[in-house]
Amino acid sequence: MGKLEQYTYKNDQNDDVQYYTADEVLEKYSNAADWAPDKAGSELLLEPHHKLVSAACKYVLMESISVSIII
């Protein structure tokens, strides 16, 4: 799932190749952060939260999304 915006998926209706939007990518990372357990054994699990924040920063800097969407 790492770089979803660069990968494509097929649209079932007409087989056109489409790209994931920044909003869709951030939604998937947000879901992963919500579903992930707080700890893996005795260690905190920060990976999904880090990916979400990192991707959000990247998209703001690329001007793919505005800061108001994040806040």
N, CA, C and O atoms as a Tripos MOL2 file, in Angstrom:
@<TRIPOS>MOLECULE
protein
  284   283    71     0     0
PROTEIN
NO_CHARGES

@<TRIPOS>ATOM
      1 N           0.8260   -1.1930    0.0000 N.3       1 MET1
      2 CA          0.0000    0.0000    0.0000 C.3       1 MET1
      3 C           0.8630    1.2470    0.0000 C.2       1 MET1
      4 O           0.3600    2.3490   -0.2200 O.2       1 MET1
      5 N           2.1480    1.0900    0.2430 N.am      2 GLY2
      6 CA          3.0770    2.1790    0.4810 C.3       2 GLY2
      7 C           2.9670    3.4070   -0.4010 C.2       2 GLY2
      8 O           2.9220    4.5210    0.1200 O.2       2 GLY2
      9 N           2.9230    3.2520   -1.6960 N.am      3 LYS3
     10 CA          2.9250    4.4150   -2.5700 C.3       3 LYS3
     11 C           1.7240    4.3360   -3.5070 C.2       3 LYS3
     12 O           1.8780    4.2280   -4.7240 O.2       3 LYS3
     13 N           0.5500    4.3890   -2.9370 N.am      4 LEU4
     14 CA         -0.6680    4.1540   -3.7010 C.3       4 LEU4
     15 C          -0.8840    5.1330   -4.8350 C.2       4 LEU4
     16 O          -1.4320    4.7660   -5.8740 O.2       4 LEU4
     17 N          -0.4630    6.3720   -4.6540 N.am      5 GLU5
     18 CA         -0.7180    7.3410   -5.7040 C.3       5 GLU5
     19 C           0.0180    6.9710   -6.9860 C.2       5 GLU5
     20 O          -0.4150    7.3490   -8.0740 O.2       5 GLU5
     21 N           1.1210    6.2400   -6.8760 N.am      6 GLN6
     22 CA          1.8880    5.8640   -8.0580 C.3       6 GLN6
     23 C           1.3540    4.5890   -8.7000 C.2       6 GLN6
     24 O           1.6910    4.2970   -9.8480 O.2       6 GLN6
     25 N           0.5430    3.8360   -7.9990 N.am      7 TYR7
     26 CA          0.0120    2.5930   -8.5470 C.3       7 TYR7
     27 C          -1.3660    2.8230   -9.1510 C.2       7 TYR7
     28 O          -2.0430    3.8040   -8.8430 O.2       7 TYR7
     29 N          -1.7550    1.9230   -9.9930 N.am      8 THR8
     30 CA         -3.0300    2.0630  -10.6750 C.3       8 THR8
     31 C          -3.9760    0.9490  -10.2620 C.2       8 THR8
     32 O          -3.5590   -0.0670   -9.7070 O.2       8 THR8
     33 N          -5.2170    1.1490  -10.5330 N.am      9 TYR9
     34 CA         -6.2020    0.0950  -10.3500 C.3       9 TYR9
     35 C          -7.1490    0.1190  -11.5320 C.2       9 TYR9
     36 O          -7.3110    1.1470  -12.1900 O.2       9 TYR9
     37 N          -7.7610   -0.9930  -11.7930 N.am     10 LYS10
     38 CA         -8.6970   -1.0820  -12.9160 C.3      10 LYS10
     39 C         -10.0950   -0.7020  -12.4570 C.2      10 LYS10
     40 O         -10.5480   -1.1180  -11.3910 O.2      10 LYS10
     41 N         -10.7520    0.0730  -13.2530 N.am     11 ASN11
     42 CA        -12.1460    0.3990  -13.0270 C.3      11 ASN11
     43 C         -12.9700   -0.7520  -13.6150 C.2      11 ASN11
     44 O         -12.8520   -1.0580  -14.8010 O.2      11 ASN11
     45 N         -13.7920   -1.3790  -12.7930 N.am     12 ASP12
     46 CA        -14.5490   -2.5550  -13.2380 C.3      12 ASP12
     47 C         -15.5100   -2.2510  -14.3820 C.2      12 ASP12
     48 O         -15.8290   -3.1340  -15.1780 O.2      12 ASP12
     49 N         -15.9700   -1.0140  -14.4660 N.am     13 GLN13
     50 CA        -16.9930   -0.6970  -15.4580 C.3      13 GLN13
     51 C         -16.4460   -0.6020  -16.8770 C.2      13 GLN13
     52 O         -17.0910   -1.0680  -17.8170 O.2      13 GLN13
     53 N         -15.2530   -0.0010  -17.0480 N.am     14 ASN14
     54 CA        -14.7850    0.1790  -18.4170 C.3      14 ASN14
     55 C         -13.3130   -0.1520  -18.6120 C.2      14 ASN14
     56 O         -12.7440    0.1600  -19.6590 O.2      14 ASN14
     57 N         -12.6940   -0.7720  -17.6310 N.am     15 ASP15
     58 CA        -11.2960   -1.2140  -17.7060 C.3      15 ASP15
     59 C         -10.2940   -0.0890  -17.9870 C.2      15 ASP15
     60 O          -9.1850   -0.3550  -18.4500 O.2      15 ASP15
     61 N         -10.6770    1.1720  -17.7080 N.am     16 ASP16
     62 CA         -9.7170    2.2650  -17.8260 C.3      16 ASP16
     63 C          -8.8100    2.2590  -16.6020 C.2      16 ASP16
     64 O          -9.2460    1.9480  -15.4930 O.2      16 ASP16
     65 N          -7.5640    2.6010  -16.8120 N.am     17 VAL17
     66 CA         -6.6160    2.6780  -15.7040 C.3      17 VAL17
     67 C          -6.7830    4.0350  -15.0330 C.2      17 VAL17
     68 O          -6.7990    5.0720  -15.6960 O.2      17 VAL17
     69 N          -6.9060    4.0140  -13.7160 N.am     18 GLN18
     70 CA         -7.0740    5.2430  -12.9580 C.3      18 GLN18
     71 C          -6.0670    5.2720  -11.8260 C.2      18 GLN18
     72 O          -5.6060    4.2230  -11.3750 O.2      18 GLN18
     73 N          -5.7200    6.4630  -11.3640 N.am     19 TYR19
     74 CA         -4.7650    6.6250  -10.2810 C.3      19 TYR19
     75 C          -5.4870    6.9620   -8.9940 C.2      19 TYR19
     76 O          -6.5460    7.5890   -9.0170 O.2      19 TYR19
     77 N          -4.9170    6.5470   -7.8630 N.am     20 TYR20
     78 CA         -5.4600    6.9200   -6.5710 C.3      20 TYR20
     79 C          -5.1730    8.3950   -6.3320 C.2      20 TYR20
     80 O          -4.1020    8.8840   -6.6910 O.2      20 TYR20
     81 N          -6.1110    9.1000   -5.7340 N.am     21 THR21
     82 CA         -5.8980   10.5040   -5.3890 C.3      21 THR21
     83 C          -5.2100   10.5970   -4.0350 C.2      21 THR21
     84 O          -5.1430    9.6160   -3.2940 O.2      21 THR21
     85 N          -4.7050   11.7680   -3.7220 N.am     22 ALA22
     86 CA         -4.0790   12.0040   -2.4180 C.3      22 ALA22
     87 C          -5.0840   11.7540   -1.2950 C.2      22 ALA22
     88 O          -4.7280   11.1900   -0.2610 O.2      22 ALA22
     89 N          -6.3230   12.1650   -1.4880 N.am     23 ASP23
     90 CA         -7.3610   11.9430   -0.4630 C.3      23 ASP23
     91 C          -7.5970   10.4600   -0.2090 C.2      23 ASP23
     92 O          -7.7580   10.0420    0.9380 O.2      23 ASP23
     93 N          -7.6190    9.6630   -1.2750 N.am     24 GLU24
     94 CA         -7.8200    8.2240   -1.1200 C.3      24 GLU24
     95 C          -6.6520    7.5750   -0.3900 C.2      24 GLU24
     96 O          -6.8440    6.6950    0.4490 O.2      24 GLU24
     97 N          -5.4400    8.0160   -0.7150 N.am     25 VAL25
     98 CA         -4.2520    7.4700   -0.0560 C.3      25 VAL25
     99 C          -4.2880    7.8000    1.4310 C.2      25 VAL25
    100 O          -4.0530    6.9280    2.2670 O.2      25 VAL25
    101 N          -4.5840    9.0670    1.7670 N.am     26 LEU26
    102 CA         -4.6310    9.4720    3.1670 C.3      26 LEU26
    103 C          -5.7450    8.7600    3.9250 C.2      26 LEU26
    104 O          -5.5950    8.4510    5.1070 O.2      26 LEU26
    105 N          -6.8510    8.5020    3.2570 N.am     27 GLU27
    106 CA         -7.9410    7.7620    3.8950 C.3      27 GLU27
    107 C          -7.5030    6.3310    4.2310 C.2      27 GLU27
    108 O          -7.8300    5.8120    5.2980 O.2      27 GLU27
    109 N          -6.7730    5.7070    3.3260 N.am     28 LYS28
    110 CA         -6.2980    4.3370    3.5820 C.3      28 LYS28
    111 C          -5.3000    4.3120    4.7370 C.2      28 LYS28
    112 O          -5.3570    3.4200    5.5830 O.2      28 LYS28
    113 N          -4.3820    5.2870    4.7790 N.am     29 TYR29
    114 CA         -3.4360    5.3690    5.8930 C.3      29 TYR29
    115 C          -4.1600    5.6510    7.2060 C.2      29 TYR29
    116 O          -3.7970    5.1030    8.2470 O.2      29 TYR29
    117 N          -5.1840    6.5030    7.1590 N.am     30 SER30
    118 CA         -5.9570    6.8020    8.3640 C.3      30 SER30
    119 C          -6.6660    5.5520    8.8760 C.2      30 SER30
    120 O          -6.6890    5.2970   10.0800 O.2      30 SER30
    121 N          -7.2390    4.7800    7.9670 N.am     31 ASN31
    122 CA         -7.8840    3.5230    8.3630 C.3      31 ASN31
    123 C          -6.8730    2.5600    8.9770 C.2      31 ASN31
    124 O          -7.1650    1.8990    9.9740 O.2      31 ASN31
    125 N          -5.6910    2.4820    8.3840 N.am     32 ALA32
    126 CA         -4.6490    1.5960    8.9160 C.3      32 ALA32
    127 C          -4.2490    2.0300   10.3230 C.2      32 ALA32
    128 O          -4.0490    1.1820   11.1930 O.2      32 ALA32
    129 N          -4.1290    3.3320   10.5590 N.am     33 ALA33
    130 CA         -3.7780    3.8400   11.8860 C.3      33 ALA33
    131 C          -4.8800    3.5340   12.8970 C.2      33 ALA33
    132 O          -4.5970    3.2190   14.0530 O.2      33 ALA33
    133 N          -6.1430    3.6270   12.4560 N.am     34 ASP34
    134 CA         -7.2650    3.3250   13.3510 C.3      34 ASP34
    135 C          -7.3160    1.8460   13.7120 C.2      34 ASP34
    136 O          -7.6070    1.4900   14.8540 O.2      34 ASP34
    137 N          -7.0320    0.9870   12.7360 N.am     35 TRP35
    138 CA         -7.1670   -0.4560   12.9530 C.3      35 TRP35
    139 C          -5.9540   -1.0900   13.6200 C.2      35 TRP35
    140 O          -6.0550   -2.1770   14.1890 O.2      35 TRP35
    141 N          -4.8160   -0.4200   13.5530 N.am     36 ALA36
    142 CA         -3.5850   -0.9980   14.1010 C.3      36 ALA36
    143 C          -3.6390   -1.0160   15.6330 C.2      36 ALA36
    144 O          -4.1750   -0.0930   16.2450 O.2      36 ALA36
    145 N          -3.0950   -2.0460   16.2400 N.am     37 PRO37
    146 CA         -3.0350   -2.0660   17.7010 C.3      37 PRO37
    147 C          -2.0610   -1.0070   18.2000 C.2      37 PRO37
    148 O          -1.1640   -0.5930   17.4670 O.2      37 PRO37
    149 N          -2.2330   -0.5690   19.4400 N.am     38 ASP38
    150 CA         -1.3390    0.4400   20.0180 C.3      38 ASP38
    151 C           0.0600   -0.1200   20.2600 C.2      38 ASP38
    152 O           1.0560    0.5980   20.1690 O.2      38 ASP38
    153 N           0.1150   -1.4080   20.5690 N.am     39 LYS39
    154 CA          1.4090   -2.0250   20.8700 C.3      39 LYS39
    155 C           1.5670   -3.3370   20.1180 C.2      39 LYS39
    156 O           0.5990   -4.0450   19.8410 O.2      39 LYS39
    157 N           2.8140   -3.6340   19.7990 N.am     40 ALA40
    158 CA          3.1640   -4.9400   19.2420 C.3      40 ALA40
    159 C           4.1180   -5.5620   20.2510 C.2      40 ALA40
    160 O           5.3110   -5.2590   20.2580 O.2      40 ALA40
    161 N           3.5960   -6.4160   21.0860 N.am     41 GLY41
    162 CA          4.3870   -6.9490   22.1950 C.3      41 GLY41
    163 C           4.5330   -5.8660   23.2490 C.2      41 GLY41
    164 O           3.5330   -5.3610   23.7590 O.2      41 GLY41
    165 N           5.7420   -5.5100   23.5740 N.am     42 SER42
    166 CA          5.9640   -4.4670   24.5730 C.3      42 SER42
    167 C           6.3360   -3.1260   23.9300 C.2      42 SER42
    168 O           6.5740   -2.1520   24.6450 O.2      42 SER42
    169 N           6.3900   -3.0580   22.5990 N.am     43 GLU43
    170 CA          6.7890   -1.8400   21.9070 C.3      43 GLU43
    171 C           5.5960   -1.1370   21.2830 C.2      43 GLU43
    172 O           4.6660   -1.7800   20.7970 O.2      43 GLU43
    173 N           5.6320    0.2000   21.3010 N.am     44 LEU44
    174 CA          4.5880    0.9860   20.6540 C.3      44 LEU44
    175 C           4.6650    0.8020   19.1390 C.2      44 LEU44
    176 O           5.7520    0.6890   18.5720 O.2      44 LEU44
    177 N           3.5240    0.7730   18.5050 N.am     45 LEU45
    178 CA          3.4530    0.6140   17.0570 C.3      45 LEU45
    179 C           3.1720    1.9850   16.4350 C.2      45 LEU45
    180 O           2.0420    2.4690   16.4900 O.2      45 LEU45
    181 N           4.1770    2.6010   15.8560 N.am     46 LEU46
    182 CA          4.0600    3.9490   15.3100 C.3      46 LEU46
    183 C           4.0000    3.9820   13.7830 C.2      46 LEU46
    184 O           3.6930    5.0250   13.2060 O.2      46 LEU46
    185 N           4.2820    2.8830   13.1300 N.am     47 GLU47
    186 CA          4.4080    2.8510   11.6730 C.3      47 GLU47
    187 C           3.2010    3.4410   10.9270 C.2      47 GLU47
    188 O           3.4020    4.3080   10.0770 O.2      47 GLU47
    189 N           1.9620    3.0180   11.2000 N.am     48 PRO48
    190 CA          0.8510    3.5750   10.4070 C.3      48 PRO48
    191 C           0.6600    5.0720   10.6500 C.2      48 PRO48
    192 O           0.2880    5.8050    9.7340 O.2      48 PRO48
    193 N           0.9100    5.5220   11.8630 N.am     49 HIS49
    194 CA          0.7670    6.9470   12.1700 C.3      49 HIS49
    195 C           1.8610    7.7510   11.4670 C.2      49 HIS49
    196 O           1.6120    8.8430   10.9560 O.2      49 HIS49
    197 N           3.0680    7.1990   11.4490 N.am     50 HIS50
    198 CA          4.1800    7.8680   10.7660 C.3      50 HIS50
    199 C           3.9080    7.9760    9.2810 C.2      50 HIS50
    200 O           4.1510    9.0260    8.6860 O.2      50 HIS50
    201 N           3.4100    6.9160    8.6680 N.am     51 LYS51
    202 CA          3.0940    6.9290    7.2320 C.3      51 LYS51
    203 C           2.0290    7.9770    6.9230 C.2      51 LYS51
    204 O           2.1270    8.6860    5.9210 O.2      51 LYS51
    205 N           1.0120    8.0780    7.7790 N.am     52 LEU52
    206 CA         -0.0730    9.0430    7.5760 C.3      52 LEU52
    207 C           0.4690   10.4640    7.6210 C.2      52 LEU52
    208 O           0.1950   11.2580    6.7210 O.2      52 LEU52
    209 N           1.2290   10.7930    8.6490 N.am     53 VAL53
    210 CA          1.7700   12.1500    8.7960 C.3      53 VAL53
    211 C           2.7630   12.4550    7.6800 C.2      53 VAL53
    212 O           2.7550   13.5540    7.1260 O.2      53 VAL53
    213 N           3.6090   11.4990    7.3520 N.am     54 SER54
    214 CA          4.6020   11.6820    6.2990 C.3      54 SER54
    215 C           3.9290   11.9330    4.9440 C.2      54 SER54
    216 O           4.3290   12.8360    4.2090 O.2      54 SER54
    217 N           2.9220   11.1450    4.6210 N.am     55 ALA55
    218 CA          2.2160   11.3140    3.3480 C.3      55 ALA55
    219 C           1.4650   12.6420    3.3180 C.2      55 ALA55
    220 O           1.4500   13.3210    2.2920 O.2      55 ALA55
    221 N           0.8460   13.0150    4.4290 N.am     56 ALA56
    222 CA          0.1170   14.2840    4.4890 C.3      56 ALA56
    223 C           1.0620   15.4570    4.2520 C.2      56 ALA56
    224 O           0.7310   16.3790    3.5060 O.2      56 ALA56
    225 N           2.2310   15.4280    4.8800 N.am     57 CYS57
    226 CA          3.2340   16.4850    4.6690 C.3      57 CYS57
    227 C           3.6780   16.5320    3.2120 C.2      57 CYS57
    228 O           3.8050   17.6070    2.6260 O.2      57 CYS57
    229 N           3.9110   15.3560    2.6350 N.am     58 LYS58
    230 CA          4.3420   15.2800    1.2410 C.3      58 LYS58
    231 C           3.2990   15.8990    0.3120 C.2      58 LYS58
    232 O           3.6420   16.6670   -0.5870 O.2      58 LYS58
    233 N           2.0310   15.5650    0.5290 N.am     59 TYR59
    234 CA          0.9750   16.0760   -0.3400 C.3      59 TYR59
    235 C           0.7660   17.5710   -0.1730 C.2      59 TYR59
    236 O           0.4480   18.2560   -1.1450 O.2      59 TYR59
    237 N           0.9370   18.0940    1.0310 N.am     60 VAL60
    238 CA          0.8310   19.5460    1.2420 C.3      60 VAL60
    239 C           1.9740   20.2530    0.5190 C.2      60 VAL60
    240 O           1.7510   21.2540   -0.1620 O.2      60 VAL60
    241 N           3.1930   19.7400    0.6640 N.am     61 LEU61
    242 CA          4.3400   20.3590    0.0050 C.3      61 LEU61
    243 C           4.2320   20.2900   -1.5220 C.2      61 LEU61
    244 O           4.6890   21.1950   -2.2200 O.2      61 LEU61
    245 N           3.6310   19.2210   -2.0320 N.am     62 MET62
    246 CA          3.4260   19.0790   -3.4780 C.3      62 MET62
    247 C           2.2000   19.8580   -3.9530 C.2      62 MET62
    248 O           1.9220   19.9230   -5.1500 O.2      62 MET62
    249 N           1.4740   20.4450   -3.0050 N.am     63 GLU63
    250 CA          0.2330   21.1750   -3.2700 C.3      63 GLU63
    251 C          -0.8450   20.2870   -3.8960 C.2      63 GLU63
    252 O          -1.6700   20.7540   -4.6810 O.2      63 GLU63
    253 N          -0.8250   19.0000   -3.5350 N.am     64 SER64
    254 CA         -1.8800   18.0790   -3.9730 C.3      64 SER64
    255 C          -3.1180   18.2310   -3.1060 C.2      64 SER64
    256 O          -4.2340   17.9660   -3.5540 O.2      64 SER64
    257 N          -2.9190   18.6620   -1.8560 N.am     65 ILE65
    258 CA         -4.0180   18.9250   -0.9340 C.3      65 ILE65
    259 C          -3.6990   20.2040   -0.1900 C.2      65 ILE65
    260 O          -2.5520   20.6510   -0.1760 O.2      65 ILE65
    261 N          -4.7180   20.8010    0.4360 N.am     66 SER66
    262 CA         -4.4780   22.0000    1.2250 C.3      66 SER66
    263 C          -4.3700   21.6290    2.7010 C.2      66 SER66
    264 O          -4.8360   20.5710    3.1260 O.2      66 SER66
    265 N          -3.7640   22.4960    3.4560 N.am     67 VAL67
    266 CA         -3.5890   22.2600    4.8790 C.3      67 VAL67
    267 C          -4.9410   22.1810    5.5880 C.2      67 VAL67
    268 O          -5.0720   21.4760    6.5890 O.2      67 VAL67
    269 N          -5.9370   22.8930    5.0830 N.am     68 SER68
    270 CA         -7.2500   22.9000    5.7360 C.3      68 SER68
    271 C          -7.9020   21.5220    5.7390 C.2      68 SER68
    272 O          -8.7190   21.2400    6.6150 O.2      68 SER68
    273 N          -7.5670   20.6590    4.7850 N.am     69 ILE69
    274 CA         -8.1090   19.2910    4.7550 C.3      69 ILE69
    275 C          -7.5770   18.5030    5.9420 C.2      69 ILE69
    276 O          -8.3030   17.7050    6.5360 O.2      69 ILE69
    277 N          -6.3220   18.7210    6.2860 N.am     70 ILE70
    278 CA         -5.6840   17.9680    7.3580 C.3      70 ILE70
    279 C          -6.1830   18.4310    8.7280 C.2      70 ILE70
    280 O          -6.4160   17.6200    9.6240 O.2      70 ILE70
    281 N          -6.3420   19.7340    8.8720 N.am     71 ILE71
    282 CA         -6.7440   20.2930   10.1640 C.3      71 ILE71
    283 C          -8.2020   20.1780   10.3030 C.2      71 ILE71
    284 O          -8.7600   20.5880   11.3210 O.2      71 ILE71
@<TRIPOS>BOND
     1     1     2 1
     2     2     3 1
     3     3     4 2
     4     3     5 am
     5     5     6 1
     6     6     7 1
     7     7     8 2
     8     7     9 am
     9     9    10 1
    10    10    11 1
    11    11    12 2
    12    11    13 am
    13    13    14 1
    14    14    15 1
    15    15    16 2
    16    15    17 am
    17    17    18 1
    18    18    19 1
    19    19    20 2
    20    19    21 am
    21    21    22 1
    22    22    23 1
    23    23    24 2
    24    23    25 am
    25    25    26 1
    26    26    27 1
    27    27    28 2
    28    27    29 am
    29    29    30 1
    30    30    31 1
    31    31    32 2
    32    31    33 am
    33    33    34 1
    34    34    35 1
    35    35    36 2
    36    35    37 am
    37    37    38 1
    38    38    39 1
    39    39    40 2
    40    39    41 am
    41    41    42 1
    42    42    43 1
    43    43    44 2
    44    43    45 am
    45    45    46 1
    46    46    47 1
    47    47    48 2
    48    47    49 am
    49    49    50 1
    50    50    51 1
    51    51    52 2
    52    51    53 am
    53    53    54 1
    54    54    55 1
    55    55    56 2
    56    55    57 am
    57    57    58 1
    58    58    59 1
    59    59    60 2
    60    59    61 am
    61    61    62 1
    62    62    63 1
    63    63    64 2
    64    63    65 am
    65    65    66 1
    66    66    67 1
    67    67    68 2
    68    67    69 am
    69    69    70 1
    70    70    71 1
    71    71    72 2
    72    71    73 am
    73    73    74 1
    74    74    75 1
    75    75    76 2
    76    75    77 am
    77    77    78 1
    78    78    79 1
    79    79    80 2
    80    79    81 am
    81    81    82 1
    82    82    83 1
    83    83    84 2
    84    83    85 am
    85    85    86 1
    86    86    87 1
    87    87    88 2
    88    87    89 am
    89    89    90 1
    90    90    91 1
    91    91    92 2
    92    91    93 am
    93    93    94 1
    94    94    95 1
    95    95    96 2
    96    95    97 am
    97    97    98 1
    98    98    99 1
    99    99   100 2
   100    99   101 am
   101   101   102 1
   102   102   103 1
   103   103   104 2
   104   103   105 am
   105   105   106 1
   106   106   107 1
   107   107   108 2
   108   107   109 am
   109   109   110 1
   110   110   111 1
   111   111   112 2
   112   111   113 am
   113   113   114 1
   114   114   115 1
   115   115   116 2
   116   115   117 am
   117   117   118 1
   118   118   119 1
   119   119   120 2
   120   119   121 am
   121   121   122 1
   122   122   123 1
   123   123   124 2
   124   123   125 am
   125   125   126 1
   126   126   127 1
   127   127   128 2
   128   127   129 am
   129   129   130 1
   130   130   131 1
   131   131   132 2
   132   131   133 am
   133   133   134 1
   134   134   135 1
   135   135   136 2
   136   135   137 am
   137   137   138 1
   138   138   139 1
   139   139   140 2
   140   139   141 am
   141   141   142 1
   142   142   143 1
   143   143   144 2
   144   143   145 am
   145   145   146 1
   146   146   147 1
   147   147   148 2
   148   147   149 am
   149   149   150 1
   150   150   151 1
   151   151   152 2
   152   151   153 am
   153   153   154 1
   154   154   155 1
   155   155   156 2
   156   155   157 am
   157   157   158 1
   158   158   159 1
   159   159   160 2
   160   159   161 am
   161   161   162 1
   162   162   163 1
   163   163   164 2
   164   163   165 am
   165   165   166 1
   166   166   167 1
   167   167   168 2
   168   167   169 am
   169   169   170 1
   170   170   171 1
   171   171   172 2
   172   171   173 am
   173   173   174 1
   174   174   175 1
   175   175   176 2
   176   175   177 am
   177   177   178 1
   178   178   179 1
   179   179   180 2
   180   179   181 am
   181   181   182 1
   182   182   183 1
   183   183   184 2
   184   183   185 am
   185   185   186 1
   186   186   187 1
   187   187   188 2
   188   187   189 am
   189   189   190 1
   190   190   191 1
   191   191   192 2
   192   191   193 am
   193   193   194 1
   194   194   195 1
   195   195   196 2
   196   195   197 am
   197   197   198 1
   198   198   199 1
   199   199   200 2
   200   199   201 am
   201   201   202 1
   202   202   203 1
   203   203   204 2
   204   203   205 am
   205   205   206 1
   206   206   207 1
   207   207   208 2
   208   207   209 am
   209   209   210 1
   210   210   211 1
   211   211   212 2
   212   211   213 am
   213   213   214 1
   214   214   215 1
   215   215   216 2
   216   215   217 am
   217   217   218 1
   218   218   219 1
   219   219   220 2
   220   219   221 am
   221   221   222 1
   222   222   223 1
   223   223   224 2
   224   223   225 am
   225   225   226 1
   226   226   227 1
   227   227   228 2
   228   227   229 am
   229   229   230 1
   230   230   231 1
   231   231   232 2
   232   231   233 am
   233   233   234 1
   234   234   235 1
   235   235   236 2
   236   235   237 am
   237   237   238 1
   238   238   239 1
   239   239   240 2
   240   239   241 am
   241   241   242 1
   242   242   243 1
   243   243   244 2
   244   243   245 am
   245   245   246 1
   246   246   247 1
   247   247   248 2
   248   247   249 am
   249   249   250 1
   250   250   251 1
   251   251   252 2
   252   251   253 am
   253   253   254 1
   254   254   255 1
   255   255   256 2
   256   255   257 am
   257   257   258 1
   258   258   259 1
   259   259   260 2
   260   259   261 am
   261   261   262 1
   262   262   263 1
   263   263   264 2
   264   263   265 am
   265   265   266 1
   266   266   267 1
   267   267   268 2
   268   267   269 am
   269   269   270 1
   270   270   271 1
   271   271   272 2
   272   271   273 am
   273   273   274 1
   274   274   275 1
   275   275   276 2
   276   275   277 am
   277   277   278 1
   278   278   279 1
   279   279   280 2
   280   279   281 am
   281   281   282 1
   282   282   283 1
   283   283   284 2
@<TRIPOS>SUBSTRUCTURE
     1 MET1         2 RESIDUE 1 A MET
     2 GLY2         6 RESIDUE 1 A GLY
     3 LYS3        10 RESIDUE 1 A LYS
     4 LEU4        14 RESIDUE 1 A LEU
     5 GLU5        18 RESIDUE 1 A GLU
     6 GLN6        22 RESIDUE 1 A GLN
     7 TYR7        26 RESIDUE 1 A TYR
     8 THR8        30 RESIDUE 1 A THR
     9 TYR9        34 RESIDUE 1 A TYR
    10 LYS10       38 RESIDUE 1 A LYS
    11 ASN11       42 RESIDUE 1 A ASN
    12 ASP12       46 RESIDUE 1 A ASP
    13 GLN13       50 RESIDUE 1 A GLN
    14 ASN14       54 RESIDUE 1 A ASN
    15 ASP15       58 RESIDUE 1 A ASP
    16 ASP16       62 RESIDUE 1 A ASP
    17 VAL17       66 RESIDUE 1 A VAL
    18 GLN18       70 RESIDUE 1 A GLN
    19 TYR19       74 RESIDUE 1 A TYR
    20 TYR20       78 RESIDUE 1 A TYR
    21 THR21       82 RESIDUE 1 A THR
    22 ALA22       86 RESIDUE 1 A ALA
    23 ASP23       90 RESIDUE 1 A ASP
    24 GLU24       94 RESIDUE 1 A GLU
    25 VAL25       98 RESIDUE 1 A VAL
    26 LEU26      102 RESIDUE 1 A LEU
    27 GLU27      106 RESIDUE 1 A GLU
    28 LYS28      110 RESIDUE 1 A LYS
    29 TYR29      114 RESIDUE 1 A TYR
    30 SER30      118 RESIDUE 1 A SER
    31 ASN31      122 RESIDUE 1 A ASN
    32 ALA32      126 RESIDUE 1 A ALA
    33 ALA33      130 RESIDUE 1 A ALA
    34 ASP34      134 RESIDUE 1 A ASP
    35 TRP35      138 RESIDUE 1 A TRP
    36 ALA36      142 RESIDUE 1 A ALA
    37 PRO37      146 RESIDUE 1 A PRO
    38 ASP38      150 RESIDUE 1 A ASP
    39 LYS39      154 RESIDUE 1 A LYS
    40 ALA40      158 RESIDUE 1 A ALA
    41 GLY41      162 RESIDUE 1 A GLY
    42 SER42      166 RESIDUE 1 A SER
    43 GLU43      170 RESIDUE 1 A GLU
    44 LEU44      174 RESIDUE 1 A LEU
    45 LEU45      178 RESIDUE 1 A LEU
    46 LEU46      182 RESIDUE 1 A LEU
    47 GLU47      186 RESIDUE 1 A GLU
    48 PRO48      190 RESIDUE 1 A PRO
    49 HIS49      194 RESIDUE 1 A HIS
    50 HIS50      198 RESIDUE 1 A HIS
    51 LYS51      202 RESIDUE 1 A LYS
    52 LEU52      206 RESIDUE 1 A LEU
    53 VAL53      210 RESIDUE 1 A VAL
    54 SER54      214 RESIDUE 1 A SER
    55 ALA55      218 RESIDUE 1 A ALA
    56 ALA56      222 RESIDUE 1 A ALA
    57 CYS57      226 RESIDUE 1 A CYS
    58 LYS58      230 RESIDUE 1 A LYS
    59 TYR59      234 RESIDUE 1 A TYR
    60 VAL60      238 RESIDUE 1 A VAL
    61 LEU61      242 RESIDUE 1 A LEU
    62 MET62      246 RESIDUE 1 A MET
    63 GLU63      250 RESIDUE 1 A GLU
    64 SER64      254 RESIDUE 1 A SER
    65 ILE65      258 RESIDUE 1 A ILE
    66 SER66      262 RESIDUE 1 A SER
    67 VAL67      266 RESIDUE 1 A VAL
    68 SER68      270 RESIDUE 1 A SER
    69 ILE69      274 RESIDUE 1 A ILE
    70 ILE70      278 RESIDUE 1 A ILE
    71 ILE71      282 RESIDUE 1 A ILE
